[in-house]
């Protein structure tokens, strides 16, 4: 699996594509709501609203990245811990 990840055969974000239809319904509703709200706002308020939407998107991307990094680090820590346990068990078996 690690070789496939390294070679680009596994793309960590691919799993998100499975939920596309569910996400498309939500995206459509968000787009409709944003269009409705922007129609009510003045140009200055609309600009500020668009800036806020951009900031929310930036925050979401940053949060997703940090969640990925944390999850990956936890996975590596689990693998190292399991590897240490296996080595300890092998050592104990050899000394019996």
Backbone as XML, in Angstrom:
<?xml version="1.0"?>
<chain id="A" units="angstrom">
  <residue number="1" name="UNK">
    <atom name="N" x="0.820" y="-1.189" z="0.000"/>
    <atom name="CA" x="0.000" y="0.000" z="0.000"/>
    <atom name="C" x="0.871" y="1.264" z="0.000"/>
  </residue>
  <residue number="2" name="UNK">
    <atom name="N" x="1.939" y="1.257" z="0.789"/>
    <atom name="CA" x="2.807" y="2.433" z="0.817"/>
    <atom name="C" x="3.460" y="2.683" z="-0.534"/>
  </residue>
  <residue number="3" name="UNK">
    <atom name="N" x="3.840" y="1.618" z="-1.223"/>
    <atom name="CA" x="4.431" y="1.783" z="-2.563"/>
    <atom name="C" x="3.407" y="2.390" z="-3.522"/>
  </residue>
  <residue number="4" name="UNK">
    <atom name="N" x="2.177" y="1.919" z="-3.445"/>
    <atom name="CA" x="1.121" y="2.453" z="-4.316"/>
    <atom name="C" x="0.853" y="3.919" z="-4.005"/>
  </residue>
  <residue number="5" name="UNK">
    <atom name="N" x="0.891" y="4.286" z="-2.713"/>
    <atom name="CA" x="0.717" y="5.676" z="-2.318"/>
    <atom name="C" x="1.861" y="6.520" z="-2.872"/>
  </residue>
  <residue number="6" name="UNK">
    <atom name="N" x="3.085" y="6.023" z="-2.719"/>
    <atom name="CA" x="4.261" y="6.738" z="-3.207"/>
    <atom name="C" x="4.220" y="6.888" z="-4.725"/>
  </residue>
  <residue number="7" name="UNK">
    <atom name="N" x="3.814" y="5.830" z="-5.428"/>
    <atom name="CA" x="3.784" y="5.843" z="-6.890"/>
    <atom name="C" x="2.601" y="6.622" z="-7.457"/>
  </residue>
  <residue number="8" name="UNK">
    <atom name="N" x="1.744" y="7.123" z="-6.603"/>
    <atom name="CA" x="0.601" y="7.902" z="-7.061"/>
    <atom name="C" x="-0.580" y="7.059" z="-7.502"/>
  </residue>
  <residue number="9" name="UNK">
    <atom name="N" x="-0.544" y="5.765" z="-7.217"/>
    <atom name="CA" x="-1.658" y="4.889" z="-7.585"/>
    <atom name="C" x="-2.813" y="5.012" z="-6.603"/>
  </residue>
  <residue number="10" name="UNK">
    <atom name="N" x="-2.510" y="5.477" z="-5.411"/>
    <atom name="CA" x="-3.529" y="5.753" z="-4.408"/>
    <atom name="C" x="-3.505" y="7.252" z="-4.151"/>
  </residue>
  <residue number="11" name="UNK">
    <atom name="N" x="-4.649" y="7.862" z="-4.277"/>
    <atom name="CA" x="-4.767" y="9.292" z="-4.033"/>
    <atom name="C" x="-5.676" y="9.463" z="-2.824"/>
  </residue>
  <residue number="12" name="UNK">
    <atom name="N" x="-5.135" y="9.947" z="-1.701"/>
    <atom name="CA" x="-5.904" y="10.002" z="-0.461"/>
    <atom name="C" x="-7.248" y="10.714" z="-0.579"/>
  </residue>
  <residue number="13" name="UNK">
    <atom name="N" x="-7.343" y="11.703" z="-1.440"/>
    <atom name="CA" x="-8.595" y="12.436" z="-1.566"/>
    <atom name="C" x="-9.648" y="11.753" z="-2.407"/>
  </residue>
  <residue number="14" name="UNK">
    <atom name="N" x="-9.317" y="10.623" z="-3.036"/>
    <atom name="CA" x="-10.267" y="9.951" z="-3.926"/>
    <atom name="C" x="-11.538" y="9.504" z="-3.228"/>
  </residue>
  <residue number="15" name="UNK">
    <atom name="N" x="-11.442" y="9.139" z="-1.981"/>
    <atom name="CA" x="-12.614" y="8.635" z="-1.273"/>
    <atom name="C" x="-13.735" y="9.658" z="-1.263"/>
  </residue>
  <residue number="16" name="UNK">
    <atom name="N" x="-13.375" y="10.933" z="-1.379"/>
    <atom name="CA" x="-14.388" y="11.981" z="-1.376"/>
    <atom name="C" x="-15.278" y="11.901" z="-2.609"/>
  </residue>
  <residue number="17" name="UNK">
    <atom name="N" x="-14.758" y="11.375" z="-3.707"/>
    <atom name="CA" x="-15.539" y="11.295" z="-4.933"/>
    <atom name="C" x="-16.745" y="10.382" z="-4.790"/>
  </residue>
  <residue number="18" name="UNK">
    <atom name="N" x="-16.716" y="9.491" z="-3.826"/>
    <atom name="CA" x="-17.829" y="8.565" z="-3.611"/>
    <atom name="C" x="-19.073" y="9.284" z="-3.120"/>
  </residue>
  <residue number="19" name="UNK">
    <atom name="N" x="-18.879" y="10.422" z="-2.520"/>
    <atom name="CA" x="-19.997" y="11.147" z="-1.939"/>
    <atom name="C" x="-20.444" y="12.312" z="-2.808"/>
  </residue>
  <residue number="20" name="UNK">
    <atom name="N" x="-20.082" y="12.285" z="-4.072"/>
    <atom name="CA" x="-20.331" y="13.413" z="-4.964"/>
    <atom name="C" x="-21.815" y="13.755" z="-5.076"/>
  </residue>
  <residue number="21" name="UNK">
    <atom name="N" x="-22.673" y="12.774" z="-5.244"/>
    <atom name="CA" x="-24.092" y="13.082" z="-5.432"/>
    <atom name="C" x="-24.683" y="13.754" z="-4.196"/>
  </residue>
  <residue number="22" name="UNK">
    <atom name="N" x="-24.302" y="13.284" z="-3.012"/>
    <atom name="CA" x="-24.783" y="13.915" z="-1.784"/>
    <atom name="C" x="-24.250" y="15.344" z="-1.675"/>
  </residue>
  <residue number="23" name="UNK">
    <atom name="N" x="-22.995" y="15.506" z="-2.008"/>
    <atom name="CA" x="-22.383" y="16.825" z="-1.921"/>
    <atom name="C" x="-22.960" y="17.777" z="-2.961"/>
  </residue>
  <residue number="24" name="UNK">
    <atom name="N" x="-23.270" y="17.272" z="-4.145"/>
    <atom name="CA" x="-23.831" y="18.130" z="-5.187"/>
    <atom name="C" x="-25.160" y="18.736" z="-4.759"/>
  </residue>
  <residue number="25" name="UNK">
    <atom name="N" x="-25.975" y="17.970" z="-4.047"/>
    <atom name="CA" x="-27.255" y="18.494" z="-3.565"/>
    <atom name="C" x="-27.026" y="19.626" z="-2.565"/>
  </residue>
  <residue number="26" name="UNK">
    <atom name="N" x="-26.047" y="19.440" z="-1.698"/>
    <atom name="CA" x="-25.737" y="20.487" z="-0.716"/>
    <atom name="C" x="-25.157" y="21.710" z="-1.413"/>
  </residue>
  <residue number="27" name="UNK">
    <atom name="N" x="-24.255" y="21.494" z="-2.364"/>
    <atom name="CA" x="-23.646" y="22.604" z="-3.100"/>
    <atom name="C" x="-24.701" y="23.413" z="-3.842"/>
  </residue>
  <residue number="28" name="UNK">
    <atom name="N" x="-25.647" y="22.721" z="-4.456"/>
    <atom name="CA" x="-26.728" y="23.402" z="-5.173"/>
    <atom name="C" x="-27.530" y="24.277" z="-4.222"/>
  </residue>
  <residue number="29" name="UNK">
    <atom name="N" x="-27.858" y="23.761" z="-3.052"/>
    <atom name="CA" x="-28.627" y="24.534" z="-2.074"/>
    <atom name="C" x="-27.828" y="25.743" z="-1.585"/>
  </residue>
  <residue number="30" name="UNK">
    <atom name="N" x="-26.535" y="25.552" z="-1.350"/>
    <atom name="CA" x="-25.681" y="26.677" z="-0.932"/>
    <atom name="C" x="-25.638" y="27.737" z="-2.023"/>
  </residue>
  <residue number="31" name="UNK">
    <atom name="N" x="-25.424" y="27.313" z="-3.268"/>
    <atom name="CA" x="-25.371" y="28.257" z="-4.391"/>
    <atom name="C" x="-26.665" y="29.050" z="-4.520"/>
  </residue>
  <residue number="32" name="UNK">
    <atom name="N" x="-27.789" y="28.369" z="-4.380"/>
    <atom name="CA" x="-29.086" y="29.052" z="-4.461"/>
    <atom name="C" x="-29.242" y="30.069" z="-3.338"/>
  </residue>
  <residue number="33" name="UNK">
    <atom name="N" x="-28.801" y="29.704" z="-2.143"/>
    <atom name="CA" x="-28.900" y="30.612" z="-0.996"/>
    <atom name="C" x="-27.985" y="31.813" z="-1.173"/>
  </residue>
  <residue number="34" name="UNK">
    <atom name="N" x="-26.747" y="31.574" z="-1.630"/>
    <atom name="CA" x="-25.812" y="32.675" z="-1.868"/>
    <atom name="C" x="-26.371" y="33.616" z="-2.932"/>
  </residue>
  <residue number="35" name="UNK">
    <atom name="N" x="-26.928" y="33.063" z="-3.989"/>
    <atom name="CA" x="-27.509" y="33.896" z="-5.052"/>
    <atom name="C" x="-28.663" y="34.740" z="-4.511"/>
  </residue>
  <residue number="36" name="UNK">
    <atom name="N" x="-29.495" y="34.142" z="-3.682"/>
    <atom name="CA" x="-30.617" y="34.871" z="-3.084"/>
    <atom name="C" x="-30.104" y="36.011" z="-2.209"/>
  </residue>
  <residue number="37" name="UNK">
    <atom name="N" x="-29.140" y="35.705" z="-1.341"/>
    <atom name="CA" x="-28.621" y="36.717" z="-0.419"/>
    <atom name="C" x="-27.920" y="37.842" z="-1.169"/>
  </residue>
  <residue number="38" name="UNK">
    <atom name="N" x="-27.111" y="37.502" z="-2.185"/>
    <atom name="CA" x="-26.400" y="38.550" z="-2.931"/>
    <atom name="C" x="-27.367" y="39.461" z="-3.673"/>
  </residue>
  <residue number="39" name="UNK">
    <atom name="N" x="-28.527" y="38.924" z="-4.038"/>
    <atom name="CA" x="-29.540" y="39.753" z="-4.686"/>
    <atom name="C" x="-30.146" y="40.774" z="-3.742"/>
  </residue>
  <residue number="40" name="UNK">
    <atom name="N" x="-30.072" y="40.548" z="-2.457"/>
    <atom name="CA" x="-30.632" y="41.460" z="-1.463"/>
    <atom name="C" x="-29.643" y="42.531" z="-1.009"/>
  </residue>
  <residue number="41" name="UNK">
    <atom name="N" x="-28.359" y="42.298" z="-1.244"/>
    <atom name="CA" x="-27.319" y="43.162" z="-0.691"/>
    <atom name="C" x="-26.916" y="44.284" z="-1.642"/>
  </residue>
  <residue number="42" name="UNK">
    <atom name="N" x="-26.432" y="45.370" z="-1.039"/>
    <atom name="CA" x="-25.845" y="46.450" z="-1.836"/>
    <atom name="C" x="-24.509" y="45.963" z="-2.375"/>
  </residue>
  <residue number="43" name="UNK">
    <atom name="N" x="-23.919" y="46.713" z="-3.291"/>
    <atom name="CA" x="-22.625" y="46.328" z="-3.858"/>
    <atom name="C" x="-21.555" y="46.198" z="-2.774"/>
  </residue>
  <residue number="44" name="UNK">
    <atom name="N" x="-21.520" y="47.150" z="-1.848"/>
    <atom name="CA" x="-20.514" y="47.126" z="-0.781"/>
    <atom name="C" x="-20.732" y="45.925" z="0.141"/>
  </residue>
  <residue number="45" name="UNK">
    <atom name="N" x="-21.986" y="45.673" z="0.501"/>
    <atom name="CA" x="-22.289" y="44.533" z="1.366"/>
    <atom name="C" x="-22.035" y="43.210" z="0.641"/>
  </residue>
  <residue number="46" name="UNK">
    <atom name="N" x="-22.332" y="43.196" z="-0.651"/>
    <atom name="CA" x="-22.094" y="41.990" z="-1.445"/>
    <atom name="C" x="-20.603" y="41.671" z="-1.497"/>
  </residue>
  <residue number="47" name="UNK">
    <atom name="N" x="-19.776" y="42.711" z="-1.660"/>
    <atom name="CA" x="-18.328" y="42.506" z="-1.689"/>
    <atom name="C" x="-17.859" y="41.931" z="-0.356"/>
  </residue>
  <residue number="48" name="UNK">
    <atom name="N" x="-18.362" y="42.481" z="0.729"/>
    <atom name="CA" x="-17.971" y="41.989" z="2.059"/>
    <atom name="C" x="-18.454" y="40.550" z="2.271"/>
  </residue>
  <residue number="49" name="UNK">
    <atom name="N" x="-19.647" y="40.239" z="1.787"/>
    <atom name="CA" x="-20.191" y="38.882" z="1.889"/>
    <atom name="C" x="-19.318" y="37.898" z="1.110"/>
  </residue>
  <residue number="50" name="UNK">
    <atom name="N" x="-18.894" y="38.284" z="-0.098"/>
    <atom name="CA" x="-18.031" y="37.426" z="-0.908"/>
    <atom name="C" x="-16.671" y="37.209" z="-0.228"/>
  </residue>
  <residue number="51" name="UNK">
    <atom name="N" x="-16.148" y="38.250" z="0.401"/>
    <atom name="CA" x="-14.892" y="38.118" z="1.141"/>
    <atom name="C" x="-15.048" y="37.126" z="2.298"/>
  </residue>
  <residue number="52" name="UNK">
    <atom name="N" x="-16.193" y="37.190" z="2.974"/>
    <atom name="CA" x="-16.459" y="36.274" z="4.075"/>
    <atom name="C" x="-16.551" y="34.844" z="3.561"/>
  </residue>
  <residue number="53" name="UNK">
    <atom name="N" x="-17.198" y="34.631" z="2.420"/>
    <atom name="CA" x="-17.288" y="33.295" z="1.843"/>
    <atom name="C" x="-15.901" y="32.748" z="1.496"/>
  </residue>
  <residue number="54" name="UNK">
    <atom name="N" x="-15.043" y="33.605" z="0.974"/>
    <atom name="CA" x="-13.678" y="33.193" z="0.647"/>
    <atom name="C" x="-12.911" y="32.812" z="1.906"/>
  </residue>
  <residue number="55" name="UNK">
    <atom name="N" x="-13.070" y="33.599" z="2.953"/>
    <atom name="CA" x="-12.405" y="33.285" z="4.223"/>
    <atom name="C" x="-12.896" y="31.953" z="4.790"/>
  </residue>
  <residue number="56" name="UNK">
    <atom name="N" x="-14.202" y="31.696" z="4.694"/>
    <atom name="CA" x="-14.748" y="30.422" z="5.182"/>
    <atom name="C" x="-14.179" y="29.248" z="4.380"/>
  </residue>
  <residue number="57" name="UNK">
    <atom name="N" x="-14.048" y="29.422" z="3.077"/>
    <atom name="CA" x="-13.476" y="28.367" z="2.237"/>
    <atom name="C" x="-12.012" y="28.133" z="2.601"/>
  </residue>
  <residue number="58" name="UNK">
    <atom name="N" x="-11.264" y="29.210" z="2.820"/>
    <atom name="CA" x="-9.853" y="29.086" z="3.212"/>
    <atom name="C" x="-9.726" y="28.355" z="4.548"/>
  </residue>
  <residue number="59" name="UNK">
    <atom name="N" x="-10.609" y="28.673" z="5.488"/>
    <atom name="CA" x="-10.594" y="28.009" z="6.788"/>
    <atom name="C" x="-10.908" y="26.525" z="6.647"/>
  </residue>
  <residue number="60" name="UNK">
    <atom name="N" x="-11.859" y="26.196" z="5.801"/>
    <atom name="CA" x="-12.227" y="24.803" z="5.579"/>
    <atom name="C" x="-11.058" y="24.011" z="4.994"/>
  </residue>
  <residue number="61" name="UNK">
    <atom name="N" x="-10.379" y="24.582" z="4.017"/>
    <atom name="CA" x="-9.224" y="23.928" z="3.397"/>
    <atom name="C" x="-8.123" y="23.723" z="4.426"/>
  </residue>
  <residue number="62" name="UNK">
    <atom name="N" x="-7.854" y="24.744" z="5.225"/>
    <atom name="CA" x="-6.821" y="24.643" z="6.254"/>
    <atom name="C" x="-7.173" y="23.578" z="7.283"/>
  </residue>
  <residue number="63" name="UNK">
    <atom name="N" x="-8.428" y="23.542" z="7.681"/>
    <atom name="CA" x="-8.883" y="22.552" z="8.658"/>
    <atom name="C" x="-8.778" y="21.137" z="8.093"/>
  </residue>
  <residue number="64" name="UNK">
    <atom name="N" x="-9.181" y="20.964" z="6.837"/>
    <atom name="CA" x="-9.082" y="19.651" z="6.195"/>
    <atom name="C" x="-7.630" y="19.188" z="6.128"/>
  </residue>
  <residue number="65" name="UNK">
    <atom name="N" x="-6.732" y="20.095" z="5.800"/>
    <atom name="CA" x="-5.311" y="19.765" z="5.710"/>
    <atom name="C" x="-4.783" y="19.325" z="7.070"/>
  </residue>
  <residue number="66" name="UNK">
    <atom name="N" x="-5.112" y="20.066" z="8.118"/>
    <atom name="CA" x="-4.639" y="19.724" z="9.452"/>
    <atom name="C" x="-5.235" y="18.402" z="9.938"/>
  </residue>
  <residue number="67" name="UNK">
    <atom name="N" x="-6.477" y="18.139" z="9.596"/>
    <atom name="CA" x="-7.103" y="16.868" z="9.959"/>
    <atom name="C" x="-6.393" y="15.715" z="9.267"/>
  </residue>
  <residue number="68" name="UNK">
    <atom name="N" x="-6.057" y="15.885" z="7.992"/>
    <atom name="CA" x="-5.327" y="14.860" z="7.258"/>
    <atom name="C" x="-3.966" y="14.599" z="7.890"/>
  </residue>
  <residue number="69" name="UNK">
    <atom name="N" x="-3.234" y="15.665" z="8.179"/>
    <atom name="CA" x="-1.895" y="15.522" z="8.759"/>
    <atom name="C" x="-1.981" y="14.816" z="10.105"/>
  </residue>
  <residue number="70" name="UNK">
    <atom name="N" x="-2.938" y="15.216" z="10.932"/>
    <atom name="CA" x="-3.103" y="14.598" z="12.245"/>
    <atom name="C" x="-3.455" y="13.114" z="12.104"/>
  </residue>
  <residue number="71" name="UNK">
    <atom name="N" x="-4.387" y="12.798" z="11.222"/>
    <atom name="CA" x="-4.777" y="11.402" z="11.013"/>
    <atom name="C" x="-3.631" y="10.561" z="10.494"/>
  </residue>
  <residue number="72" name="UNK">
    <atom name="N" x="-2.861" y="11.111" z="9.578"/>
    <atom name="CA" x="-1.710" y="10.390" z="9.032"/>
    <atom name="C" x="-0.686" y="10.129" z="10.131"/>
  </residue>
  <residue number="73" name="UNK">
    <atom name="N" x="-0.403" y="11.154" z="10.935"/>
    <atom name="CA" x="0.562" y="10.997" z="12.023"/>
    <atom name="C" x="0.080" y="9.952" z="13.029"/>
  </residue>
  <residue number="74" name="UNK">
    <atom name="N" x="-1.206" y="9.946" z="13.331"/>
    <atom name="CA" x="-1.745" y="8.944" z="14.245"/>
    <atom name="C" x="-1.596" y="7.544" z="13.655"/>
  </residue>
  <residue number="75" name="UNK">
    <atom name="N" x="-1.856" y="7.404" z="12.361"/>
    <atom name="CA" x="-1.707" y="6.110" z="11.702"/>
    <atom name="C" x="-0.273" y="5.609" z="11.766"/>
  </residue>
  <residue number="76" name="UNK">
    <atom name="N" x="0.673" y="6.511" z="11.532"/>
    <atom name="CA" x="2.092" y="6.138" z="11.609"/>
    <atom name="C" x="2.444" y="5.733" z="13.034"/>
  </residue>
  <residue number="77" name="UNK">
    <atom name="N" x="1.944" y="6.483" z="14.014"/>
    <atom name="CA" x="2.236" y="6.150" z="15.411"/>
    <atom name="C" x="1.692" y="4.775" z="15.777"/>
  </residue>
  <residue number="78" name="UNK">
    <atom name="N" x="0.512" y="4.445" z="15.284"/>
    <atom name="CA" x="-0.066" y="3.124" z="15.542"/>
    <atom name="C" x="0.800" y="2.044" z="14.903"/>
  </residue>
  <residue number="79" name="UNK">
    <atom name="N" x="1.244" y="2.266" z="13.657"/>
    <atom name="CA" x="2.085" y="1.270" z="12.986"/>
    <atom name="C" x="3.399" y="1.062" z="13.731"/>
  </residue>
  <residue number="80" name="UNK">
    <atom name="N" x="3.998" y="2.146" z="14.202"/>
    <atom name="CA" x="5.252" y="2.033" z="14.948"/>
    <atom name="C" x="5.010" y="1.269" z="16.244"/>
  </residue>
  <residue number="81" name="UNK">
    <atom name="N" x="3.921" y="1.597" z="16.925"/>
    <atom name="CA" x="3.604" y="0.929" z="18.186"/>
    <atom name="C" x="3.371" y="-0.564" z="17.967"/>
  </residue>
  <residue number="82" name="UNK">
    <atom name="N" x="2.621" y="-0.914" z="16.933"/>
    <atom name="CA" x="2.378" y="-2.325" z="16.617"/>
    <atom name="C" x="3.692" y="-3.016" z="16.263"/>
  </residue>
  <residue number="83" name="UNK">
    <atom name="N" x="4.526" y="-2.346" z="15.488"/>
    <atom name="CA" x="5.826" y="-2.915" z="15.125"/>
    <atom name="C" x="6.677" y="-3.177" z="16.346"/>
  </residue>
  <residue number="84" name="UNK">
    <atom name="N" x="6.667" y="-2.248" z="17.298"/>
    <atom name="CA" x="7.427" y="-2.442" z="18.534"/>
    <atom name="C" x="6.886" y="-3.633" z="19.319"/>
  </residue>
  <residue number="85" name="UNK">
    <atom name="N" x="5.559" y="-3.774" z="19.352"/>
    <atom name="CA" x="4.950" y="-4.900" z="20.072"/>
    <atom name="C" x="5.332" y="-6.232" z="19.420"/>
  </residue>
  <residue number="86" name="UNK">
    <atom name="N" x="5.321" y="-6.260" z="18.090"/>
    <atom name="CA" x="5.692" y="-7.486" z="17.381"/>
    <atom name="C" x="7.141" y="-7.840" z="17.672"/>
  </residue>
  <residue number="87" name="UNK">
    <atom name="N" x="8.029" y="-6.854" z="17.635"/>
    <atom name="CA" x="9.445" y="-7.109" z="17.936"/>
    <atom name="C" x="9.611" y="-7.615" z="19.359"/>
  </residue>
  <residue number="88" name="UNK">
    <atom name="N" x="8.875" y="-7.034" z="20.301"/>
    <atom name="CA" x="8.976" y="-7.474" z="21.692"/>
    <atom name="C" x="8.481" y="-8.910" z="21.840"/>
  </residue>
  <residue number="89" name="UNK">
    <atom name="N" x="7.392" y="-9.248" z="21.149"/>
    <atom name="CA" x="6.865" y="-10.610" z="21.226"/>
    <atom name="C" x="7.851" y="-11.601" z="20.606"/>
  </residue>
  <residue number="90" name="UNK">
    <atom name="N" x="8.453" y="-11.219" z="19.481"/>
    <atom name="CA" x="9.440" y="-12.096" z="18.837"/>
    <atom name="C" x="10.646" y="-12.307" z="19.760"/>
  </residue>
  <residue number="91" name="UNK">
    <atom name="N" x="11.062" y="-11.243" z="20.429"/>
    <atom name="CA" x="12.200" y="-11.348" z="21.346"/>
    <atom name="C" x="11.855" y="-12.296" z="22.514"/>
  </residue>
  <residue number="92" name="UNK">
    <atom name="N" x="10.642" y="-12.120" z="23.045"/>
    <atom name="CA" x="10.233" y="-12.974" z="24.172"/>
    <atom name="C" x="10.152" y="-14.434" z="23.750"/>
  </residue>
  <residue number="93" name="UNK">
    <atom name="N" x="9.689" y="-14.688" z="22.531"/>
    <atom name="CA" x="9.590" y="-16.075" z="22.048"/>
    <atom name="C" x="10.977" y="-16.699" z="21.900"/>
  </residue>
  <residue number="94" name="UNK">
    <atom name="N" x="11.952" y="-15.899" z="21.503"/>
    <atom name="CA" x="13.310" y="-16.405" z="21.310"/>
    <atom name="C" x="13.977" y="-16.728" z="22.652"/>
  </residue>
  <residue number="95" name="UNK">
    <atom name="N" x="13.581" y="-16.006" z="23.698"/>
    <atom name="CA" x="14.207" y="-16.217" z="25.006"/>
    <atom name="C" x="13.544" y="-17.327" z="25.809"/>
  </residue>
  <residue number="96" name="UNK">
    <atom name="N" x="12.449" y="-17.839" z="25.348"/>
    <atom name="CA" x="11.760" y="-18.912" z="26.092"/>
    <atom name="C" x="12.414" y="-20.238" z="25.913"/>
  </residue>
</chain>
